Amino acid sequence: MEGINMKYSGIGGQAVLEGVMMRNGDKYAVAVRKPDGEIAVESREYKGLKIAKKVKNLPLIRGMFGFVDSLILGMQSLNISAEFFMDEEALEEPGKFERFLRDKLGEKTDDIIMGVTMVTSIIIAIAVFMMLPYFLSIGLTKLTSSKMIIAIAEGVLRLFIFLAYIKAISYMKDIQRVFMYHGAEHKCINCIEHGLELTVENVRKSSRQHKRCGTSFLLFVMIVSIIFFFFIRVDSPLLKVVLRLALVPVIAGVSYEIIRLAGKYDNFLVNLISKPGLMLQGMTTKEPDDDMIEVGIASVDAVFDWRGYLRENFDNKDFSIDNSRAS
């Protein structure tokens, strides 16, 4: 955006079922457009993993914990949004399997189920996006003995599978609406971080691409893994698998630091590094309608004093400026 520099706000979020979650520090809010058209907002606190603050704030290490935190919070937010669309009978009458689990596990049932779901999701993601490309690339040993070519082929396969997955789910109608709410989330954050009052009109004109997006983080995970695996070479197939698994937390940590850097600074080099992720967001975000923007605004209002933020960071700025070029 010309004339107004981006100012880091510290808020972030994600799209949920017919809504938007926004987080600011330990507080987060889920805003949902209910079937009757009403916007429902639920605010909660999330303290994160109970790890010593000094350890949790160490570079690279914080990325690993931040990734897990985002998964946990994301699942909690999705569960909250889903509750608004469950009929009363479903809420009051749990199934036989759920009753069995609650009898055995008590109040910790939901936490245990969520934990199992999260671990399963991570395992599947590692298997599909990390290990599958490696095993597919092994087939090239019949065509070439060049380790460099095989390593490059593995990286290309990893990117192809990742992009093909995003493209495939983008055709699903439910996912298309999630991508529209994803756009609303980004546009709300861009709006205030470029010095504009949080109104439907200003949000509508803001960019739906943001450098701190989870999509960009995942793309960096793919790119960083390609670089790591290209330079770390061993002959033992078993050791190759072990190294790929062991390096996953490190790769996540490095990718987090890149996203963190991109979110705090606005210069040529940072913008250049962020470009691939912003381009990919063209697939994972869609233009929201005004109703979706209103939901995003409601979520921001619940956790963030954006008026105070604008007064502090954009004093003497004209808040009516068009930020249609904001990114």
C-alpha positions as CSV (number, residue, x, y, z in Angstrom):
1,M,0.0,0.0,0.0
2,E,1.4,3.4,-1.0
3,G,1.8,6.0,1.7
4,I,1.1,3.9,4.7
5,N,3.5,1.3,6.2
6,M,2.3,-1.9,7.8
7,K,2.4,-1.9,11.6
8,Y,2.6,-5.3,13.3
9,S,-0.5,-5.8,15.5
10,G,0.2,-9.2,17.1
11,I,-3.2,-10.6,16.3
12,G,-3.8,-13.7,14.2
13,G,-6.5,-16.2,13.4
14,Q,-8.0,-18.8,11.2
15,A,-11.2,-19.6,9.4
16,V,-13.6,-22.0,11.0
17,L,-17.0,-23.5,10.1
18,E,-19.0,-20.5,8.9
19,G,-16.8,-18.1,10.9
20,V,-13.5,-16.7,12.0
21,M,-11.3,-17.2,15.0
22,M,-9.0,-14.3,16.1
23,R,-6.4,-14.5,18.8
24,N,-4.6,-11.8,20.7
25,G,-2.2,-13.1,23.3
26,D,-3.9,-15.5,25.7
27,K,-7.4,-14.4,24.5
28,Y,-9.2,-15.7,21.5
29,A,-12.7,-15.4,20.1
30,V,-14.7,-17.5,17.6
31,A,-17.4,-15.6,15.7
32,V,-19.9,-17.6,13.6
33,R,-22.8,-16.7,11.4
34,K,-25.5,-19.0,12.7
35,P,-28.2,-20.5,10.4
36,D,-30.7,-17.8,11.5
37,G,-28.3,-15.1,10.3
38,E,-27.2,-14.0,13.8
39,I,-23.6,-13.5,14.6
40,A,-22.6,-15.5,17.7
41,V,-19.3,-14.7,19.4
42,E,-17.6,-16.9,22.1
43,S,-14.5,-15.6,23.8
44,R,-12.1,-17.8,25.8
45,E,-8.6,-17.9,27.1
46,Y,-5.8,-20.2,25.8
47,K,-2.6,-20.3,27.9
48,G,-0.8,-22.7,25.6
49,L,1.5,-25.5,26.5
50,K,2.9,-25.4,30.0
51,I,6.5,-25.0,29.1
52,A,9.0,-22.7,30.9
53,K,8.7,-19.2,29.3
54,K,12.5,-18.9,28.8
55,V,12.6,-22.2,26.9
56,K,9.4,-21.4,25.0
57,N,10.8,-18.1,23.7
58,L,14.1,-19.5,22.4
59,P,14.5,-19.2,18.6
60,L,13.7,-22.4,16.7
61,I,12.4,-24.0,19.9
62,R,9.5,-21.5,20.0
63,G,8.5,-22.5,16.5
64,M,8.0,-26.1,17.5
65,F,5.8,-25.2,20.5
66,G,4.0,-22.5,18.5
67,F,3.1,-25.1,15.8
68,V,1.6,-27.5,18.3
69,D,-0.2,-24.6,20.1
70,S,-1.7,-23.5,16.8
71,L,-3.0,-27.0,16.1
72,I,-4.6,-27.3,19.5
73,L,-6.2,-23.9,19.4
74,G,-7.3,-24.5,15.8
75,M,-9.1,-27.7,16.8
76,Q,-10.7,-26.1,19.8
77,S,-12.0,-23.3,17.6
78,L,-13.4,-25.7,15.0
79,N,-15.2,-27.6,17.7
80,I,-16.7,-24.3,19.1
81,S,-17.9,-23.3,15.6
82,A,-19.4,-26.7,14.9
83,E,-21.4,-26.6,18.1
84,F,-23.5,-23.7,16.7
85,F,-24.7,-26.0,13.9
86,M,-25.5,-29.1,15.9
87,D,-29.1,-29.7,16.6
88,E,-30.3,-29.9,20.2
89,E,-30.8,-33.7,20.2
90,A,-27.2,-34.2,19.1
91,L,-26.0,-32.0,21.9
92,E,-28.2,-33.7,24.5
93,E,-28.0,-37.3,23.4
94,P,-24.4,-38.5,22.9
95,G,-23.9,-41.7,20.9
96,K,-23.1,-45.1,22.5
97,F,-19.4,-44.9,21.8
98,E,-19.2,-41.3,23.3
99,R,-21.1,-42.5,26.4
100,F,-18.7,-45.4,26.7
101,L,-15.7,-43.1,26.5
102,R,-17.2,-40.6,29.0
103,D,-17.9,-43.5,31.4
104,K,-14.3,-44.6,31.2
105,L,-12.5,-41.4,30.9
106,G,-14.7,-38.8,32.6
107,E,-14.3,-35.1,32.0
108,K,-11.0,-35.6,30.1
109,T,-12.8,-37.3,27.2
110,D,-12.8,-34.3,24.9
111,D,-9.2,-33.5,25.6
112,I,-8.1,-37.1,25.0
113,I,-10.1,-37.3,21.7
114,M,-8.7,-34.0,20.5
115,G,-5.2,-35.1,21.4
116,V,-5.6,-38.4,19.5
117,T,-7.1,-36.6,16.5
118,M,-4.2,-34.1,16.5
119,V,-1.5,-36.7,16.7
120,T,-3.2,-38.8,14.0
121,S,-3.4,-35.7,11.7
122,I,0.3,-35.0,12.3
123,I,1.3,-38.6,11.5
124,I,-0.8,-38.6,8.3
125,A,0.7,-35.2,7.2
126,I,4.3,-36.4,7.8
127,A,3.5,-39.7,6.0
128,V,2.0,-38.0,2.9
129,F,4.1,-34.8,2.6
130,M,7.4,-35.9,4.0
131,M,7.8,-39.7,3.6
132,L,5.8,-40.5,0.5
133,P,7.9,-38.2,-1.8
134,Y,11.0,-40.0,-0.5
135,F,9.7,-43.5,-1.2
136,L,8.5,-42.4,-4.6
137,S,11.9,-40.9,-5.4
138,I,13.6,-44.2,-4.6
139,G,12.2,-45.6,-7.9
140,L,14.5,-43.2,-9.8
141,T,17.5,-45.3,-8.6
142,K,16.6,-47.6,-11.5
143,L,17.1,-44.7,-14.0
144,T,20.0,-42.8,-12.5
145,S,22.7,-43.1,-9.8
146,S,22.9,-39.4,-9.3
147,K,22.1,-38.5,-5.7
148,M,21.6,-34.9,-6.7
149,I,18.9,-35.7,-9.3
150,I,17.1,-38.0,-6.9
151,A,17.2,-35.3,-4.1
152,I,15.8,-32.7,-6.5
153,A,13.1,-35.2,-7.7
154,E,12.1,-35.8,-4.1
155,G,11.8,-32.1,-3.5
156,V,9.7,-31.6,-6.7
157,L,7.4,-34.4,-5.7
158,R,7.0,-33.0,-2.3
159,L,5.9,-29.6,-3.7
160,F,3.7,-31.3,-6.3
161,I,1.8,-33.4,-3.8
162,F,1.3,-30.4,-1.5
163,L,0.0,-28.1,-4.2
164,A,-2.1,-30.9,-5.7
165,Y,-3.7,-31.5,-2.3
166,I,-4.6,-27.8,-1.9
167,K,-6.0,-27.7,-5.4
168,A,-8.1,-30.8,-4.9
169,I,-9.8,-29.6,-1.7
170,S,-10.4,-26.2,-3.2
171,Y,-13.1,-27.8,-5.4
172,M,-15.2,-28.8,-2.4
173,K,-18.1,-26.4,-1.7
174,D,-17.6,-26.4,2.1
175,I,-13.9,-25.7,1.7
176,Q,-14.6,-22.9,-0.7
177,R,-16.6,-21.1,2.0
178,V,-13.8,-21.8,4.5
179,F,-11.4,-20.1,2.1
180,M,-13.8,-17.1,1.8
181,Y,-13.8,-16.8,5.6
182,H,-10.0,-17.2,5.5
183,G,-10.0,-14.2,3.1
184,A,-12.2,-12.3,5.6
185,E,-9.7,-13.0,8.4
186,H,-6.7,-11.7,6.4
187,K,-8.6,-8.6,5.1
188,C,-9.6,-7.6,8.7
189,I,-6.0,-7.9,9.9
190,N,-4.6,-6.1,6.9
191,C,-7.2,-3.3,7.3
192,I,-6.0,-2.3,10.8
193,E,-2.3,-3.1,10.2
194,H,-2.4,-0.5,7.4
195,G,-4.0,2.1,9.5
196,L,-7.7,1.9,8.5
197,E,-10.8,1.8,10.7
198,L,-12.3,-1.6,10.9
199,T,-15.4,-1.1,8.8
200,V,-17.0,-3.4,6.2
201,E,-16.1,-0.9,3.4
202,N,-12.4,-0.6,4.5
203,V,-12.1,-4.4,5.0
204,R,-13.6,-5.0,1.6
205,K,-10.9,-2.9,0.0
206,S,-8.0,-4.6,1.9
207,S,-5.9,-7.4,0.6
208,R,-6.8,-11.0,1.3
209,Q,-3.1,-12.0,1.4
210,H,-1.1,-11.8,4.6
211,K,2.6,-12.7,5.3
212,R,1.9,-14.4,8.6
213,C,-0.6,-16.9,7.1
214,G,-0.5,-20.6,7.9
215,T,-0.5,-21.3,4.2
216,S,2.8,-19.5,3.9
217,F,4.1,-21.4,6.9
218,L,3.3,-24.7,5.3
219,L,4.9,-23.7,2.0
220,F,8.1,-22.7,3.9
221,V,8.0,-26.1,5.6
222,M,8.1,-27.7,2.2
223,I,10.9,-25.5,0.9
224,V,13.0,-25.7,4.0
225,S,12.6,-29.5,4.1
226,I,13.8,-29.6,0.4
227,I,17.0,-27.6,1.4
228,F,17.7,-29.7,4.5
229,F,17.2,-33.1,2.7
230,F,19.3,-32.0,-0.3
231,F,22.4,-31.2,1.8
232,I,22.0,-34.0,4.4
233,R,22.8,-37.2,2.6
234,V,23.5,-40.6,4.0
235,D,23.7,-44.0,2.3
236,S,21.5,-46.1,4.7
237,P,17.8,-46.1,3.7
238,L,16.8,-46.6,7.3
239,L,18.9,-43.6,8.5
240,K,17.4,-41.5,5.7
241,V,13.9,-42.2,7.1
242,V,15.0,-41.6,10.7
243,L,16.7,-38.2,9.7
244,R,13.6,-37.1,7.9
245,L,11.4,-37.8,10.9
246,A,13.9,-36.3,13.4
247,L,14.3,-33.1,11.4
248,V,10.5,-32.3,11.2
249,P,10.5,-30.3,14.4
250,V,13.7,-28.4,13.3
251,I,12.1,-27.7,9.9
252,A,9.0,-26.4,11.6
253,G,11.1,-24.2,13.9
254,V,13.1,-22.6,11.0
255,S,9.9,-22.0,9.0
256,Y,8.3,-20.4,12.0
257,E,11.2,-18.0,12.3
258,I,10.8,-17.0,8.7
259,I,7.1,-16.3,9.1
260,R,7.8,-14.4,12.3
261,L,10.3,-12.2,10.5
262,A,8.0,-11.6,7.6
263,G,5.2,-10.6,9.9
264,K,7.2,-7.9,11.7
265,Y,9.0,-6.2,8.9
266,D,8.0,-4.6,5.6
267,N,11.0,-4.2,3.3
268,F,12.1,-5.4,-0.1
269,L,14.0,-8.6,1.1
270,V,11.2,-9.7,3.4
271,N,8.5,-9.0,0.8
272,L,10.6,-11.0,-1.8
273,I,10.9,-14.0,0.6
274,S,7.1,-13.8,1.3
275,K,6.1,-13.7,-2.3
276,P,5.7,-17.4,-2.9
277,G,3.5,-17.8,0.1
278,L,1.3,-14.8,-0.9
279,M,0.9,-16.3,-4.3
280,L,-0.2,-19.6,-2.9
281,Q,-2.8,-17.8,-0.8
282,G,-4.5,-17.0,-4.1
283,M,-5.6,-20.7,-3.8
284,T,-6.4,-20.8,-0.1
285,T,-8.2,-17.5,0.3
286,K,-11.2,-16.2,-1.7
287,E,-13.0,-12.9,-1.7
288,P,-15.6,-12.9,1.2
289,D,-19.0,-11.3,1.0
290,D,-20.0,-8.5,3.4
291,D,-21.8,-10.9,5.8
292,M,-18.5,-12.8,6.2
293,I,-16.6,-9.6,6.7
294,E,-19.0,-8.6,9.5
295,V,-18.2,-12.0,11.2
296,G,-14.5,-11.2,10.9
297,I,-14.9,-7.8,12.4
298,A,-17.0,-9.2,15.3
299,S,-14.1,-11.7,16.1
300,V,-11.5,-8.9,16.1
301,D,-13.7,-6.7,18.2
302,A,-13.9,-9.4,20.9
303,V,-10.2,-9.7,21.4
304,F,-8.5,-6.5,20.2
305,D,-8.8,-2.8,20.9
306,W,-8.2,-1.8,17.3
307,R,-9.2,1.8,17.9
308,G,-6.5,2.3,20.6
309,Y,-4.1,0.5,18.3
310,L,-4.8,2.9,15.4
311,R,-4.4,5.9,17.7
312,E,-1.1,4.7,19.0
313,N,0.4,3.5,15.7
314,F,-1.2,5.7,13.1
315,D,-1.5,9.1,14.8
316,N,-2.0,11.9,12.2
317,K,-2.9,9.3,9.5
318,D,-6.0,9.6,7.4
319,F,-8.0,6.5,8.2
320,S,-10.2,6.9,5.1
321,I,-7.3,6.1,2.7
322,D,-8.0,3.3,0.3
323,N,-5.7,0.4,1.1
324,S,-6.7,-1.8,-1.9
325,R,-3.1,-2.3,-2.6
326,A,-2.3,-3.5,0.9
327,S,-0.5,-6.8,1.2
